[in-house]
Amino acid sequence: MPALASAGDVSAPAGVPAAGPILSGRIYDATGVALPGARVVVVGNEGGTGAQATTNLQGEFSVITPEAPGDITLLIDYLGRPPVTHVVPAAERGRDVSLTLPAASDEGSDIVVTGASLLDNTARALNQQRTADNTVTIISSDAIGRFPDPNIAEALQRAPGVGIERDQGEGRYINVRGAPSEWSAVSVDGIQIPSVDPTTRAVDLDTLPSDIVANLEVTKSLLPYQDADSIAGAVNITTRSPFDRKGFALTGMAGASYNQYGKGSDYRGSAAVSDTFGPDRQFGLLFSGSYSMTHRRPDNVENTWSQTPAGLRVTETLFKDYDTKRQRIAGTGAFEWRPSDQTHAWVRGTYARFEDDEFRDRIGILWSEGTLQPGSTDRTATYRNTRIEKQVRHRKQVNEIWSATAGIEQRLGEGTIRADIAYSESSQTYPRRDELLFRSSLRPTLSYDFADADLPGYSLFTSKEHLQAGTYAFRENTYRSNTTKNDELTLALRSDVPLGDFVTVSGGGKYRERHINADEERFRDRRASAAPSQSLAGLLSDEDSRNFGYDLGQRFDTGLADAYFDATKAASERRLPQSLTADYVAEEKILGLFGMAKYVKDGTTLIAGLRVETTDFESSAPSVSRTGAVVTARGHNGYADFFPNLTLRQAFTPNLILRAALSRAINRPNFPQIAPRVLETTEGNTVRVEFGNPDLKPTLSNNVDAGLEYYIRPLGVISVNGFYKDLSDYRYTLTSTGVYNGVGGAILSRPINARRGELYGVELNWQQHLSFLPGVLSGLGVFANYTYTKGHASFDASFGGRSRFALPGQSTHMWNASVFYERGPVNVRVAYTKRSDYLDEINADNPALDLYWEGRGQLDVTGSVQLAKGINLFAEGKNLTNTPGVRYFGQRFRTYEYEKFGYTLFGGVRVKL
């Protein structure tokens, strides 16, 4: 491999740039698709400057040429294609040039398959990574399409150092380099989008489908012009531009799937259309849309473990039979004006809507309502006088995110100035959160046995008391409505001015103003008048309710359940103070100013700069005294922080690159953590209470990053990147057991700051097209990466005998491995992704009740064949291992949640014209 790589190295001549006319142009492939990340070097004639430039996402470049008149020779260096030179005649030096790179050879290294090549799109990503100033990982849109990843979170799990947190089998949040999910800000076209969830700053990435993007960029080391609130790494979602291709372009995808745990009614489709127009095709217009519907019936069992006089025992078991439909609708639009290489103006908009419509049948065993019998062990127990419940819940959750941006970039001489204005809004609502609960009059003696920790034995399914529908009586109805709205206004200005031949000075600022309003209403009615007119048996359907091998009886009739909810909701009694104390309002204003200097000479790029951010945060929440009086509690935080930055990029050759950075970053507390409010929730017989802490401090991190990358020709990379983060005021949520509003055994959660902490690790990455193999084997290739992370935080005080804790969300090991084959019209890929166990919640009283997610591996397979130019048939298999999602307390046998979602088979057609 080294011999192959060095044979393809393309070096630019060392020279002293002399300020002269700027030559601008665009670079495309043979199909008219722009090629980003290409190195453009002025070489090959007397007076050549050795000046270099890199093409952007639309294939555009601007490079300084010699002052002396005459022809100009450009060297175009692009991984995945042979280097080429192009002569610009003297008479055309003042005009934009349009260059088309030839396809690769017709040998086994050929990477051009119209509209479907994985290799071609891998080349787009690697070329952008190679030419970046800092450490980034790029995933291109068509490369995303080669994996069965329906949303942004699942697409990002393929990148080195990125793990995902799932909800019912689908990726929702990301953990970059083993850090909590809120440590990674998410932007669309460079503008941060607010979270839809009122409990966290982390963006629900399952709301955003993967087929509306052009690029995903994960920045591992920040630069001074970037927002500082991404300790782990910033994610930027780049939407499509009408200038991504020449002229008219149309792409589309449609398909349907079968899910092992669903009804086989899943389907998905997307389309994008764009064109450029005008006398010089200076205007561009693009529209894209995406729609998907999935139907899942995951099986789920949950066991709550608590401390008893006899030791840790199960105090509640819930068997949850889900019927879930998830719908995603998304769209983007863009209008751009590029009258010349000096001016670029745009208006863009994005919209995404995610609806989760779920019915859930539940059988509950309340062991704590009974009496624990002698002779119990840490895995087996018998209780007398237990309680049995049967419940139906209809929950509909709707997330919406939309953003609009406008901006202009103007070149003034050799400098540029850019201005942006953006508005984004997100919301989360629950049109339905309705529950109906019945309790059995039977108080049986029941036992459990955790010899099989995943699917324990329960004597209930032998004695079958839960199947005696006539013993159940109405217990209560409960209703909740939640509305959270989050909006953000952004104003940004940046200028870049060359000083001499080697230095560019940049400066600017950004103002962000965010408002959030979280409102919740709760109702509960236990009066006899609220009981359904039918008995429990009259509300059941003839459809079996099963959970793994457990027979739960009959499902509720969803139509009858909704009719009951609609008839009784208005009369249900409002719960106080719960309908007030969960609410809060917050406003956050952030002003960031930066200045930096960039030095470039030969293969050395050195960036030094400083960013300053001031934060002003105000919040308020209703507070109810013991006498029932309602007052408004208020919180205020204001602070200023400095973020120095020093970044080095040393290209020993164009394909051997060292990067190193010293930087600082921040993570501000989640809004409900710092707002002076209280949130109480009840699940079965378990009461959870979350408290805000207005004195909570932001977490700051001093970062060291260093890495070496070797880009292999014709296409590949081997890299190693290490990082160390020195943390101060790390934020933890500690959980304990206590009394709340007279209820004992309540689980109480409070956020607090740890004095200090650290997070460190290393990322290894190998991607390569094995084109040197003989014959048909030359179509093989590999994608493999591994990340090791370790970290902890330390408190001055001791909790449960501990003052040092692991970091929630941190898996020690994460890896991805895939083998692909691409030759001619055939493309096949087998991918496996895995992360090790990680901490979810810390129990301040008892380390044995710390809650963990078990590490999870998943096997996915994709394949496609190109039938004709631009028409591609594909098939996907997702989660073929049917790997469960598991949470446990302390030790693996104390299973808290065991859930399976099944495999999915998906097939369809792609069109790219």
N, C-alpha and C positions, 0 to 999 in steps of 0.2 A: 504493500500500500504506500509506503513512503516514496518508493521509486516512481510509482504512477503519479503521485501528487507533485513531486518536484519537477517531473517532466512537463507538467501543465502549468507551473507557476508563471505568472505574467508580471513582470516588474516594470514600473514606470521609471523613466530616467530621472536621476536626481538633478534638479535645476533650480534656479532662483526665479520665482514668478515675477514677471514684470507687468505692471498694471497696463492693460490694453483693452481693446473692445471685448465685450461679452458675447459669446456665441451660445445661442439657446436652441434647443431642439427636443425631440421626443423619440423614444426607442420602442419598437413593437416587435412582436413575433410575426410569423407568416400568416397567422389568422387575424391579425389586427389587434391583439391583446397587448396592452402596455406591459413593459417589463421593468418592475421596480428593483432598486438595489444594484443596478449595473454601474460599474466603474467606467467613467469616461475620462481619458487621459490625453492631453495634448502632447504628441510625440512626433518623431520621424522626419523632421526637416530642420534646416538651420534656423535658429531662433525659436525653436519649440520651447515652451515655458515649463513643461512638466506639470502644469496645473491639472488638478483633478476635480471631478464632481461626481455626484451620485444621483441616479434617477429616483424620483419620488414614486408614489403609488400610481400616478398617471403616466409614468415613463418619461417625465420631463427632467431636463437638466439645463444648467447655465454654467459655463466655464470661461475663465479668462483666457484670451488668446494673445499672441504677441502683438506689440505695437507695430512692428514692421509689416508692410503689406505682403501679400502672397498667399499661396495655398496653405491650408491647415490640414494636418493629418491627425485624426482621432483614433485612439485605440479603445475598443469596446471589450471589456473583460466581464464576462457573465458566467457564473458557475452553471454547468449543465450544457453549455454550448462552447464550441471552439472560439478562441479570441479572434476578433476581426479588426481590420483597420478600414477607415473611411476617409477619403480625401474631400475636403470642402474647398471648392475652387474660390479663388480670391473674389470673384464677382458675386459669390453667394454668401460672403461672410456676414453681411448685414441682415440676412434673412433667417427665419427659423428653419431648421433642417429636420427632416423626418427620416429615420433610419429603421430598416427592417433587418433583424438578425436572421441569418439563415437557420434552418432546422439543423438538428444534429445529423450525423451520418446515418446511412441506412443500415449500419451494422447493429449489433446487439445493444449498443449504447444509445440507440435512437430513443428520444424521450417524447417525441411529438405524436400524440394520438388526439385527433381533433376533439376538443371539448371534454376529454375524459382522463387525461394523463395525470396520474398521481405524481410521477417524477417531475413533470413540468411545473406542477404547483409546489412541490417540495423545493425546486430550484428557486422559485419566487421568494419563498420564505428564507432560505439560506442566504441568498444574495442580500436581502435586507439586514439579516443578522450580521453578516460579515462586514458591512459598511457602516454599521451603527457606531456612535461614539461610546455608548455605554452598554451594559449587559442587558440584552433583551432576548426574548423568545417570540418568534413569529409563527402563527398558524394561518395559512391562507384559506380563502373560502372554499375553493375546490378540494383542497386537502381535507378540510372538515367533512366535505361530502363523501370522502372515501371511508369514513368511519360511521357507524350507526349512532350518531350523537344528535338527538333532536333539539337540545338546548345548549346555551353557551357554557353552562357549568360542565356538562359532559364533554364538550369539545376541549375545554381547558385541561381536563385531567390527563390528556396525552402529553402535555408539556412537562419538561423536567421540573421537579420540585413542587408540583401542584397536585393536591389531593382534593377530593370532594366529599361533602356531607350530603346524604341522600334523604329523601322523604318518599316513602313507599316505592323505593327502587329507583327513583329519578333524582339526578343530581340537582342540588339547590344552592348550596354555598361552596366556596372554595377555601382551601387552606394552602397558602403559598409558603413554602419553606417551613412547614410545621407550625405556622403562626395562626392565631385565631382569625376567623373569617372577616371580622370587621377591620383587620389591619391592612386590607387591600381595597383601595378605592377603585370604583368602576366608572369609566367615562365612556361616552359615546361621542366620537369625533372630537375628542379632547375636552369635552365638557362633562363634569361629574354629574351623575344622576342620583337622586336621593332614593333611599330604601323605601319599599312599600310597607315593610314590617315595623310597627311602632316600637318593637323591643330592641332593635339593633340598627347599626349603620350599615351592616353588610347588605348588599343588594341581592334580592332573590333572583338568581340567574336562571332559574327554571321558567321565569316569566318571559325571557327573551329567547326566541327560537334561533337556531344556529344558521338557518338558511337566508337570513337577511343581511349578513355581514360580508365585507370584502376581506377584512383582515382582523385577526386577534393579536394584540401585542401585549406581552407581559414584561414590564420593565422591572428588572431586579435591582438595579442601582439608579437612584434618581439623579437628575440634573437640576441646577438651580432654578430653571424656568418652570419646573413641574411642581404641582401642589405637594406640600410636605407630608400630607396625612396618608402615607402608604409605607408603613414600617416594613412590611413584608414584600410588597411589590404592587405596582399599579397596573391595572388592566384597562386597556383602551380598545374599544370596539369601533372599528372603522367601517362605516357604511359605504355602499357602492357609489361611484361617481359616473356620470355619463361620459367622462373622458377616460374611463378605464379601458375603453376600446374605441377604435376608429368607427365613426359613423353609427349606423343602426345596429343594435344588439338585442337579442331576445334569448332568455334562458328560462327553463321551467323544469319542474319535477312533479310527479304525481305517483302515488303508490298506496298500497293497503297492506295490513299486517294481521297476523294471528298471534294472540298472546295466550300462553299456557294457562294463566289464571283469569282470563277475560272472556269475552264473547266473540272475539275475532272481528270486531267492528272498527278497529283502528284504521285511520287513514290520514294521509298527509299530502299537502301540495303547496307549491310555491312558484312564483313567476316574477321575472324582472324584465322590464323593457326600457331601453334608453336610445337616444339619438342626439347627434349634434347637428346644428343647422345655422343658417345665416350665410352671408356672402363669403366669409372666410371660416365657416363652421366654428364661430367663436362662442356660440350659445350651446348649452347642453341641458337636456331634460331627462330625468330618470324617475321611474316609479317601480316599486317592488311590493309584493305582498306574500303573506304566508298564512296557511291555515292548517291546523292539525286537531284531531280528536282521538283520544285514547280511552280505552275502557279496561279497567283493571279490577280484579277481585282478590287482593292480597289477603293471605291468612296471617293472623297476628294473635299472640298470647303475651300478656304482661303479668309479671309477679312483683308486687311491692314487698321488699324485705325491710324489717324494722327490728330494733333492739327490744328484746323482751327479757324478763328475769332469767329465762332458760338459755338466752343467747339470741343470735340472729335467726329469726323465723319469718316465714311468709305470712303477711297479715292481710293480703288482698290478692286475688287473681281475677283477671279480666280476659275473657275470650271475645275477640273482636272480629266480626265477619263484615268486611268492607265490600261495597259496590260503588266504585269511583269512576266518574267520567271527567276527564280533563280536556279543556279546549283552549287552544292558543290561536290568537289572531294578531298579526303584526304587519306593519307596512312602513315603508320609507319613501321619501320624495326628495328630489334635489333639483335645483335650478342653478346653473353656474354660467358665469360670463368670463371668458378669457380672450379679450380683444387683442392681446399681445403677450409676449413673454414677460412683460413688466407688470401686468395687472391681472389679478384674479379675484373675483367676487362671487359670493355664493349665498344661497338660502337653502337650508336643509331641515327636514323634519322627520321624526320617527314616532311610531306609536306601537305599543304592545299591550295586549290584554290576555290575562290568564284566568280561566275560570275552573275552579275545582268543585264539582258537584258530587256530594258524597252521602250515601245512605250507609249507616252502620248499625248492625244488630249486635247486641252485646249480652253475654251471660256473665254475671259476676258472682264470685264467692267471697263474702266478707268474713274471713277467718277471725278477724279481731272482734267481731260481734259475739264470738263464742268463747269457750274456755279451753286453753291449751292443756292437753292431757300429759301426765307423766310419761317419761320414756322417749321423748322427742330427741332427735339428733339434728346436726346441721343440715341434713338432707331429707329427713322424714319427720312428719308430725301428724298428730290427730287432734282435732278440735271438736268439742261438743257444742251444740246450739249455734251452729253457724247460720249465716244469713245468705239466701240466694236471691238474686235480682235478675230481671230481664228488661232490657232497654232498647229503644230505637232512637236514633239520632239522624236528623237531616241537616247537613251543614253545606252551605254554598259560600265559597270564598271567591272574591273577585279582586285581582290585582290589575292595576293599570299604570303604565308609565308612558309619558309622552314628552318630547322635547322639541324645541325649535331653535335653530341657530342661524345667525347671519354674520357675515364677516367679509373683510376685504384685505388683500395683501398687495402692497404696491412696492415695486422696486424703484428706488430713488438713487440714480447713479449706480454705485456698486453696493449700496446698502438697501435694506428693506424695512418696511413698517407694516405691522399687521394689527387689526382691531377686530374684536369679536364681541357679540352680545348674544346671550342665550337665556332661555327660560325653560325650565323642566318642572314637571309635576308628576307625582306618584300618589297613588291612593290604594288603600286596602279596605274593602267593605265585606260585610257578611250579611247578604240579604236573608239568609236563613242560618240559624244556629239553634235549632229546635230539638228538644228532648222530651221523651215520655218514658217514665220509669214505673215498673211494677215490682212488687216484692211478694215472695212466697210466704205463706203462713207456716210452712214446714221449717223446723229448726233441726236439721239432721246432724248426726255425727259424721264428719268427713275427714279424709286423710289425703296427704300428698306424699309423693316419693320422687326425689330428684336424682335417682340413679341415672336417668337420661336427662341431662341438664337442659337440652333443647326442647324435648317434648316429654315433660314429666308425666308420671301417672297420677291420676286424680280419681278417688273412689266414687265421685259423683257420677262418672260415666258408667259405673257398674250398678249403683243403686238407682240412678236416673230420676231423682226427685225433681230435677229441673224440667223434666218433660211433662209433669202433671200441671197442665195449664189451668185447671180449675182451682188450684191452690193460690194463684197469684191475685193480688188486689192492687188497685191504683195506689201509688205512692206519691208521685208529684209530676208536674210538668215544669220545665225550665226553658227560658228563652233568653238569648243574648243577641245584642246588635252591637257591632263594632265598626267604627268609621275612623280611619286615619288618613289625613291628608298632609302631604309633604310637598312644598314647592321651593324652588331655588332660582334666584336671578344671578347671572354671572356677567360681569363686564371685564374685559381683558384687553391689554395693549402691550405690544412688544416691538422693539426696534433692534436691528442688527446693522452695525456700521464697521466696515473694515478700517483698520489703522495700519498703514504700511502694507508690506507684502505677506506677513505671516499671522497677523493678529486680527481678530474680529471681536468687537465689544458689543455686548447685548445687554439690554435692560428693559424693564417693564413692570407691570403690576396686574393684579387681578383682585376684583372685589366680588365676594360671594355673600349673598344674604338668603338665609333659609328660614322658613317657617314650618312648624309642625303642630298639628292639632289632633289629639287622640281622644275620642269620646266613646264611652261604652255604657250601654244600658243593660240591666239584668232584671229578669222577672222569674218568679217561682210561685207556684200555687199548689198547696197540699190540701185544700178544702175538698170535701166530698162533692161539692157542686162542680168541681173541675174535672171529675172523673169522666172517662168516655162513656157513651151510652152503651157501647158494646163491652163484653167481657174481653179478657186477653185473647181467648180462643177465637172470638169474633173478629179480631184485628189481624189474625195471622193468615198467611197465604198457604198454598199447598206446596211451596218450594222449600226444599230442605236447606237448613243453615248448618254448614259444616266448617270446621276450622282444623286443618290438618286431618288427623284421624278422630277428632272429637265431634260427636253428634250433639249439636246445639238445639235440635228441635226444628221448628218451622220458622221461616223468615216472616217478619211483619209485611203486611200488604202496604206497599209504599203509597198507593193512592189513598187508602183509608187513613194512614198515618198523617199525610199532608192535610187531608180534610179535617182531621181532629186539630192539628196545629192551627190551621186557618180559622177554625171556629172558636178557639179558646185563647188565642194569643192576646187579644185586646183586653180580656178580663183578668189575665194573670196579674198577680200582685208585684209591683215594683220592689226590688230589693234595695234596702238602704242599710248602711252607707255604701254598699258595694257599687251601686250605679254612679256614685260620685267619686270615690277614692281612686278609681283606676284611671280617671281622666287627667290630662295635662295639656298645657300649651307651652311651646318653647320657641324662642327666636335666637338664631345664631348668625353673627356677622363676622366675616373673616376678610381681612385686608392683607394681601401678600405683595411684597415688593422684592425684586431681585436685580442683581447686577452680576455679570460674569464676563470673563475674557477667555477666548478660545485661540490657542496658538497651534498652528499647523505648519510643519516643515518636514519634508521627505516623508518618513513613515510615522512621525511622532505627532500625536494630538494631545494637548494638555489643556484642560478646562479648570479654571479656578473661579469661584463665585460665592456669593452670600445671598441667602433668602431670609427675609424677615416677615413673620406673620403675627398679626394681632388678632385676638379672639375676644369677642364680647358675647356672652351667653346669658340669657334670661329665661326663666321658666316659672310657671305657676301651676298649682293643682289644688282642688278642693280638699279640705281637711275637716273631718267630722269629730267633734269632741265626744267624750263619754256621755255628756248630757244631750247630745244630738245637735248641738249648735254647729253650723257650717261656716267655716272661715276659709280664706284663701291663703295658702302657704306659698311663699315666693323664694326663689333661689337666684343667685347671680354669681357669675364667674367671669373674670376678665384677666387676660394675661398676654404677654408678648414673648415670642420665642425666636431665637436666631438659629439658622441652619446653614453653616458653612459647608463648602463642597470642594473637593479636589478630585478630578477624574483624569486618568491617563489611559490613552490607547496607543500602544506601540505595535506597529505592523513591521515585523522583521522581514517579512515578504508579504505580498498581497494576501497570502493564504495562511500565514502563521501570525496570529495576533494575540498580544497580551493586553488585558484590561485590568485596571485596578482603580478603586475608588474609596475615598473617605467621605462620609456623608452623615447627615443627621435627619431624623424624621420624627413624626408625632402621630399619636392616635388619641383623639379626643373621646371622652366617655360616650357611651350610648345615651340617647336622650332620656329614656326612662330611668337609667341609672343615676343621672344627675338631677332629674326633676324631683321635687319633694312630694312624691306620690306613693301609693300603696296599691298593689294588684293582688287580689285574692282569686284563686280558681279552685274548683272542686272537681275531682274525677273519682267517681265511686265514693269511697269513704275517706279519701285522702284530700286534705286541705293544704294547698300551697300558697304561700304569701311572699311576694317580692317587694322589697322596700327600696326606695330611691335614696341617694346620698348626695345632697347639694354640695358637700365639701370635697367630692371626689376630684382627684387631679388627673390631668392627661398623662398618658404614658409617653416617655421620650426614649429615643434609641440612638446611640452613636454606632455607626455601621462601618465595617471594613469588608470590602469585597475585592476578590482577586480571581482571575481566571485566565486560562490559556486555551485558545481555539486553533485547531488545524483543519483547514478546509481541503477536502480531498477531491481531486479531479478524476473523472468528469463531474461527479456529484456526491458529496458527502461531507461529514464533519466529525471530528473527534474533539471533545472538549472536557475540561475539568474546571469547575468553579467552586471556590470556597467562600464562606461568609461567617462573620461574627457580629453579633448585635449585643451591645451593652445597654441594658434596660434600666430605667429608673421610674419609680411609681407605677410598676406593672399593676394592672387592674385584675382583681379576682372577684368572683362571686362565690361566697362561702355559704354553705347550706348547713343548717342545724335544726334540731327538733325542739319545739317549745309550745307555749300556749298563745293562741290568738283569738281574741273576742270570746274568751271562756272555753274555747275548744282545745283540748289537749292533743298532743301528738301532731300538731301542725308542722309542716316543713317550711322553715323560714329561710329566705335567701336575702343576703345583703352584699352589695359591692363594696370592696375596700381596696386600698392601695398597698402593694408590697413595696418594701424599701428599695430593692434592686433585683435584677435578674439578668439572665443571659440566654442567648439562643445562638447556636452555631451549627455548622454542617458543611457538607460538600455534595456537589452535583456532578455526576458523570454522564456523558452523553455520547452516543455513537449512532450516526446515521450514514448509510452508504448504499449506493447502487453498485452491486457486485458485477459490473459490466466486464471485468477481466476474466470471468469464468467462461468456459468454452460453450459454444453452441447455444442450445435452448436455455442452459443454466444462466446465461448472461442477463436474463430477465429478473433474477433474484435480487433482493435487497433486504436490509435490516433497519429497524428503528428500535433503539434500546436506550433507556436512561434509568439511572438509579440515584436516589437522594437519601443521604443520611443526615438526620437532624437530632439535636439534643439540646435541652434547655431546662431551666428551672427559675423560680423566683423565691426570694427569702423575705420573711416578715420579722419585725422586731419582737412581736408577740408570738405566743405558741397557741396552736389550735389543735385540739385532740392529741396533744403531745408532739406536734410537728410545727416547725417554723420554716420548712423548705418544701416546696411543692413543684411538681411537674407542671408544664404549661398545657392548658386545655387545647385540644385540637392538634396536638403535636404527635405525629407518627414517627417513630425512630427510623423506620424504613419505608420507602416508597419506590416502586419501580414500574416501568412500562417495557414491554417487549413485544415486538411484532415482526413478522416475516411477510414480505410481499413479493408478488411476482407480476411483472408487467412486460408483455411482449406483444407487439402488434395490437390487435383489438381487445386482448384479454387482460384483465386486471383482477388479482385476488390478494386479499390481505387477511391474516390471522393475527389478532392482537389480544394481549393479556395485560391487565393492569391490576396492581395490588398495593395496598398499604397496610402497615401493621397496626396493632391496637393503639387507641389514643384516649386520653382522659376527656370526659364530657362535663362532669360536675364534681366539685370537691365537697365532701361532708366535713364540716368543722369539728364535729363531735367524735366521729368514728371513722378512721381510715378504711375500715372494712366496708363502709357504705359509700366510698367514692364510686362514681358511676363512669363506666368505660364503654366505648364502642369497640367491638371486636374488629380486628383487621379483616378486610374483605377483598377477595380477588374475583375478577370477572373476565370471562372469555368471550370475545366478539369476533365474528367473521363477516367479511364483505367480499363481494365479487361482482364484476360487471363485464359486459361484452358490448363492443361498439358495432351496431348493425349497419349504420351508414354514417355519412358525414354529419356530425352534430346530433346523432340519435344513439342513445346508450341505454341498454337494459341492465338493471342491477338487482341484487338480492342481498339481504343482510340478516344476520343472526346475532341477537343481542342477549347477553347473560345466559349463554348456552349451558353454563355450569349451574344455573338456578341457585346461585349463592345467596344465603340468607343475610338479613341484617340483624345483628345481635348486639344488645347492650346488657351489661352485667355489673353487679355490685362487687367490687373488690377482687373476687376470684371468679373464674369462669363458670363454676357450677352454680353460682348464685345468679341465674339468668333473670334479668328484669324484662327484656323484650326479645321475642323471637318472631321474625317476620320473613315471609317469602313472597316474591312478586312474580316468579315464573320467567321463562324465556320468551323472547319475541322474535318472530320471523316476519320480515318486511321485504316487499319487492315492488318494483315499479320501473318507470322510464324517466330518463333525463333528456332534455333537449337543450342544445346550445347552438344558436344560429348567429 
